[in-house]
Amino acid sequence: MRILILGAGKMGSFFTDILSFQHETAVFDVNPHQLRFVYNTYRFTTLEEIKEFEPELVINAATVKYTLDAFRKVLPVLPKDCIISDIASVKTGLKKFYEESGFRYVSTHPMFGPTFASLNNLGSENAIIISESDHMGKIFFKDLYQTLRLNIFEYTFDEHDETVAYSLSIPFVSTFVFAAIMKHQEAPGTTFKKHMAIAKGLLSEDDYLLQEILFNPRTPSQVANIRTELKRLLEIIESKDAAGMKAYLTKIREKIK
């Protein structure tokens, strides 16, 4: 299959690496310097090259801020039977765009990134495939993700956004709060160092990506839950309520079993 990948960043390069040995691949990036880091693939910088390549599948790996712009840029030179796809962690506006594009589409979300995941061992990682997607597109990504040993889930666009609001916004906000009140320690303990590593990794991500995940309409209710739990925990601590602390710890241990 002829596959065009939009964006030669971390995830674009990852998909190029895993697809280029079984498919004819090409990577398009408006920044030629990014293309220095991709191998065993065509490197495109112009729309004319894309038109001549005639891709059968497009994987949009541009950063979230430019996902729709990248699609709009290349759509005019794509064959009408080409399947377009994205791997965005934020699906805002994508459903409407796909429905109006006139192209078959498949939307997925590999629930991992180069910051924390070991890309050579993804057996404990997950991927979401949007159920409204084209049947053949879903088959392609199911086969690909199964090859990577990912755990695959099929959600609607709405279900995806709800899942992201819960699984990403809560740890994001918790990490932000840790970083906001953190003081460097001369002799940090193991737990502190682990939290610090998570904070540094998260804050190395693109600002727009962090913003869009937190601006998900479903995020405020999740953040409000954090505020409620902090209020309850502070009450226990201030009153030195030993029985209340024991009950609280018992409750949260049950949740993480």
Sequence and secondary structure as in RCSB ss.txt:
>XXXX:A:sequence
MRILILGAGKMGSFFTDILSFQHETAVFDVNPHQLRFVYNTYRFTTLEEIKEFEPELVINAATVKYTLDAFRKVL
PVLPKDCIISDIASVKTGLKKFYEESGFRYVSTHPMFGPTFASLNNLGSENAIIISESDHMGKIFFKDLYQTLRL
NIFEYTFDEHDETVAYSLSIPFVSTFVFAAIMKHQEAPGTTFKKHMAIAKGLLSEDDYLLQEILFNPRTPSQVAN
IRTELKRLLEIIESKDAAGMKAYLTKIREKIK
>XXXX:A:secstr
 EEEEE  SHHHHHHHHHHTTTSEEEEE S GGGGGG  SSEEE SHHHHHHH  SEEEE S GGGHHHHHHHHG
GGS TT EEEE  S  TTHHHHHHHH SEEEEEEES  TTTS TT  TT EEEEETTS HHHHHHHHHHHHHTT 
EEEEE HHHHHHHHHHHTHHHHHHHHHHHHH    SS  HHHHHHHHHHHHHHTS HHHHHHHHTSTTHHHHHHH
HHHHHHHHHHHHHTT HHHHHHHHHHHHHHT 
